[in-house]
Amino acid sequence: MSAAAAVASTAFLPFLGSGHAAKALRTLVTQVDEMPYISVNAHNLWWLVGRGVPWTEAHAPVLGILSGTTLALLLFGGLYLAVLVLLVRSREPRSLYVAGATVAFGFFVLSTHMHENHLFYALPLLALLGAESRPVRILLLILTATMLANMTLHDPFLTDWARPNTPGPSVLLPSRLQPTPELQELYTRLGYPWIARQMRGEMSVAGLVATLVNAQAVVLTLIGWLVVLWRAGLDHTLRLTSWPAPRWFWPMAAAFVVVTSVPFVAHALRFENQHYFLLHFADARKLSDDPARVGIQTFDVDGDRRQTLLVHPPSELQYDLVPPPRAVLRAAIALDPAVWSADKGDGVQFEVRVAEAGQRSTLLSRYLDPKHDPADRRWVPVTIDLSAFSGREVTLTFATTGGPAGNIDFDWAGFGDPKLESR
């Protein structure tokens, strides 16, 4: 208690000296429901449920029944009750450390709102026992490795360096952060371009699959550990020289890997074929007076979040490509709801053009003015047949211009979730 008081006092000295101690304590107490997502980069059960897509709402129903938060509380409550039963049966004082480590481990795996570093709570408790029990040593090594992998796979600098050097396609995950072009430009100007790119949700498929394998290892390790504890009890576990696993565990583990891998990998691999324009944004020619007017953002229109090619007028994005057979461009156009109530601006003219051998055709021309027309306050679907250009080199252009009065203030316009498909 004396050590805890000394550490807490030292940690709060800067806040006391600057007069912010009350604010710091209030923040500590009120942050219980901050980041209310099923997983905040934590490779646990909910990372598998969400198929690696970050910022999935924890309060949304899972399978149309209960919210992720409610299910997590029920699962963790069941584990906590089981650990308490084992602890009551125990006669070994050190079993308290095993129980504490199990609760910390289970809390990370079963709870929502978890970050990648929240597994740390279990490690010092396991370290207290690792010298004597072989299963505890194995568990400590596994959790040390998986936690390091979890944090490495979400480090902005390392993932940014690894992505272009990793074979295979890339993915662009939905971003809840909705970074403004100005913020991304600021990070780039300050020398942190990898942070700007991570905010857009860029990741390699290999990296995403690595998160799948890591999450599977963590969940299966928890199941195996609970099986050992329940079969041997806390006291006997401390004296085990091996990690006994029942015969049914390995077939169950194989089935678990298959069931969780198929939807996860299928969800990841489709990005290369469908999300051509988002994935190859860096290769596009950007014609704009201000670099901050073009980029990748997330527009949330009545709860429908889509990754968006931001093309603030007057700007153009040009892609050189060869459309596949029976090619179709699918997208949706909209203005960011954040500017619907702005006093300035008179709408945006959206255009999609294709150029081949000096000949240019306009395939889409649509005017939206959600600031004055409520009917335009939505995603407007766009489907363009490109089969006439299949197999030929063309330049596809996404363009925007201002409204009739030429006012371009607060015209955050974009092409949502643009995909090039072969139907």
N, C-alpha and C positions, 0 to 999 in steps of 0.2 A: 504493500500500500504506500509506503514511503517512496519507493522507487517510482511508482505510478504518479504520485503527486509531484515529484521532482520533474519528471518528464513532461507532464501536462503543463506545469508552471513555465518551464523553459520554452515549450512550444507556443505558449500564449504571450510570452514577453513582448514580441514585436507588436502584437495587437493592443496590448496594454499601453505600450509606449506611444502608439499613434492614436490612441483614443477610440479604437475600433473593436474593443473586446466584446461589447454587448452585441454589435452587429455580427461578429464572427460566431458567437454562441447561438444567436437567433438563426443564422443560416444553417448551422450544424443540426439544429433541431427540426427545421422546416424543410429539409431537403429529402425527406423520406420518399416522396413521389416525384423527384426530379428524374428526367430521362425515362418517362413511363413507357418503355419499349420491352418486348419480350427478351431481347438480348442486346446489350450495348457492346458488341464485339467479343462477348464471352462465348467460348466454344463449349457449350453445354447442351442440355436437352433441347432448349428453346432455339438454339442456333440451328439444330436439325429441323425442328418444326417450321421455322421460318425460311428454310432452304438457303441460309446465308444472306438473305436480304436484310440489310440493317434498317433500323427505325420502324419496325413493325409494331403497331400499337399493342400494348399489353392488355388494355381493357377491351379489345375487340373479341367477339366470341370465337372460340376454336371449335370447328366442326358444327357451328351453329348451336352450341350447347351453353357452355360457361366461358367466361373470359379467361385469357391466359393467366392473369393475376390470380383469379380464384382457383383455377386448377393447380397452379404452382403452390398456393398456400395449402391446399388439400394434400398434395404430394409431400411437401416438406413437413406438414403436420404429422402425417403417417410415419415418416422416417424418424422424426423427433420422438414420437411416442414409442416406437420400437427400440430406439437407443435408450430411452429412460427405463424401459422394462429390463433390458440387458444390464443396465447400471445398477438397478435395484437388486438383481440377482448376484452381482459381483461381490467378491470378498477381497479383491486386490485393490489397494489404494491407487496404484498407477493406472488402473483402468479408466479413471476419470479423464486422463489425457487422451486415451483412445476414443472415449465417447465424445470428448470435445472436438477432436480432429475429424471424427465421422460427421458430426453435426455441421462443422464448417465446410467439409467437402460436399455434403449433401445440399447445403444451402446454396453453394455455387452452382451445382449441377441442376437443381430442381427449381430454383427461384427465377423469376423475371427480374428485370432492371440490372442484371449483373454486368460488370465491366470485366475486361480481360485480366486485370490484376487482382480480382477479388478472391481468387483461389489461395492467395498467400496466407490467409488466416490458418489454414490447416497445416502448413509446413513446419512452423516452430513446435507445434504440439507433437507432430510425428517425429521430429528430430530428438525430442526428449526420450523417445522409446526405441529409436531405430537401431541402436547398437545391440540390442538383445533379441529382437524378434525379426525373423527373416521376412514374414509377410509385411511387417511394418516397413522394413528397409526397402522392399520391392515397391510398396505403395509410395514411399517418399521419393524414390527415383523416378517412378512414372509421373507423379504429379509435378516434380521439378522440371522434367523434360516437356510435358504438355503445356505447363504454364509458360515456359520460355518460348515454346513454339507459338502459343497463343499471342503473346506480346510481340514477338518478332513479325508475325504475319500481319500485324496491324500497325507496325511502325511506319510513319509516313515516309521517312527517308529511305529505309530499306526496301519497302514495297515499290517505291518509285524507281529505285535503281534496278530492282530485279525484273520488273514488268517487261521492259524492252529486251532484256537478256534472257527471257524465258520463252522456250519454243511453244508454239501453239497460239490459239486465238486469245483475245482479251474480252472482258465483259465490262459493262458499265452498269453498276448497281444503282437503284433509286437512292437519291439523297434527300434526307429530311432537313438538312442544314440550309438548303436554298441559298447558297452563297451568292451574293451580288457580284456583278462583274467588277465593281470598284474594289471589293474586298480581295478578290482573286488577283487583280492587278497589283494591289498593295503588297500582298505576300510575294508576288513575283519580283516586284521592284526592290523589296527588302532582302532578296536573295533566298527565298524559301519557295521556289516554284513547286516542289513536291507536295507542299501542304495544299496549294491551290488545286493541284490535280487530284489529290485524295478527296478533297471536298466535293469534287465532281463525281466520285464513286468509281474511279477507274481501278481495275484489277485484272490480273491474268487468270485464265481458266485454271491453269496449274496451281496458282496460289489459292484460288477458291476451293479447288478439290482438296488441297492440303488442309484447309480449315475443316472440311468435312471429315477427313481421316482423323484429325486431332480431336474433333468433337466426339466422334464415334469411340475413340480410345478412352476419352474421359468418362463417358456414360457407361461403357462396358466395364471399366475399372471400378466405378461405384457399385454396379450390380454385383460384380465378383467379390468385392470387399464386404458388401452386406451379407452375401451368402456365407462367406467365411465366418463373419461375426455371429450370425444367427445359428450356424451349425456348431461352432466351437465355443461360443460365449466370449465375453471380454477377457476373463482371466486366462483361459486356455490359449487364446490367440496370442497373448504375450509370450507364450512358451513354444509356439509352433516353429518347426525348422523348415517347413515348406508351405506353399500356398495350395491347399487342397481344393480342387474344383470338381463338382459332381459331373457325371457323364453328360447330362443334358445341357450343361452350360455352353459347350462349344457349338453344338448345332443351333442353339438359341442365338449365340453371338453371330454366327454366319447368317442366320435369317435376319437378324437386326441390321447387319451391315448392308444386306441386299435391299431390304425395305426402305432404309433411310438413304441409300445411295441413288437409287433409280430416279426418284423425282428431283433430287438435289442436282444431279449431274445433267439430267435432261433440261432442267430449268437454266443451267449455266450454258450448255453447248448451243442452245438456240440463238444466243446473242450474236454470234459471228455472222450468221446468215441473215438475221432480221434487222439488227441494229447497225447497219452499215454506216450510216451517216454520223451517228453519235460516236462510234468506235474510231472512225477515221476523221474526226474533226480536225486533228492536227495537220492532216494532209490537205485540207480544203484551202482554197484561196479566199482570203477575207478582204473584201472591198468595203472599207468604211473609213470615215474621217477620224473616228475614235475607236481604238482597239477594244475598249470596254463595252462597245455596243454589240459585239458578237461574242458568243461563248456558249457554255452549257449550263443550264439552270433547271431547277425543278419548279414547275407551276402546280399549284394545288387549287383546282377548280371544284368547289363543292365536295371536297374529300377525295376527288379523283386526281392523284398525284402522278405526274408524268415527267420523265426526263425530256428536256426541251432544248432545241437549237434556238438560242436567243439571237434574234436578228432585229435589233432596234433600228428603225428607219432614220435616215436612208442608208441601208447596208445590203450587201450581198454575200452569200457563201456559194462558192463554185466548186463542184466535185467533178473530176475526170474519172469516168468509169465505163465499164462495158456491161450493160444490163444482161442478166441471164435470160434463158428462154422463158417466154410467157411472163415477163417481168411486170410487177405491179408495185407502185409506190403508195404506201399507206401512211397517213399521218393525221394530225388534228391541229387546227390553228386556234389561237386564242391570245388574249392579252392577259398579263399577270393580274389576278384579282386585286393585288395591292394597289393598282392604279385605276381601278374602275371608278373610284370616288374622287379622283384628282380633278382639280378645277381646270387645269390646262389640258390641251390635246383634243383632237377631233377625229380620232380613229386611225386605222392603219389599212393600207392596201397591201394584201399578200399576193405574191406571184411565184409560180414555179415555171421555169423556162428550160428548154433543152436546145442545145446548139450542136450542129454537126456540119463539118466542112463549110463553115461560114454561114450556114442557114440556121436561123433562130426561130423557134416556135414557142408560144406561150401556152402552157398546158393548164394553168390555173390562174385566175384573177378574181380575188374575192376581197370585199371591203367589210371590215368589222369596226363597230363603234360602240363597245359595251358601256362607255361612259354616258352615252345618251340613249342607247337602244337596249333595253333589258333583254331582248331576244338574243342578243349577241353575248350575253354573259354565260358562256358555256364553251366546251370543246366542240368545235365544228369539224366533223370528220371529212377527210380528204382521201379519195381513191383515184389514182391516175394510172391508166394503162400505158406501159412503156414497151409492150411487146413489139411494136413497130421498129424499135431501136435495138432489139435483142441481138447480141453478138457484135455490135458496132461500137466504136469509141465515140462517146459523146461527152458533152459538158452539161451537167445538171446544175441549175442555179436556184437557190432559195433567196428571194428578194422581198424587201419591204420598202414602202414609201409612205409619206405622211398622208393625212386626209385631204379633203378638198381645199381647206384653208392653208395647207402646208405647215400646220403646227405639229411639231414632233416632240413636244414636251411630255414626259411621262408615258411614252409609247413603248412599254416593255412588251414587245410582241415576240411570238415564237412558234415554231413548228414542233408540236408535241409528239414524242415517241416515233420519229420517222423511221420507216422500215422499207427495205427493198426486198421483196419476196418474189418467189417463182411459183405461181399458182398452178 
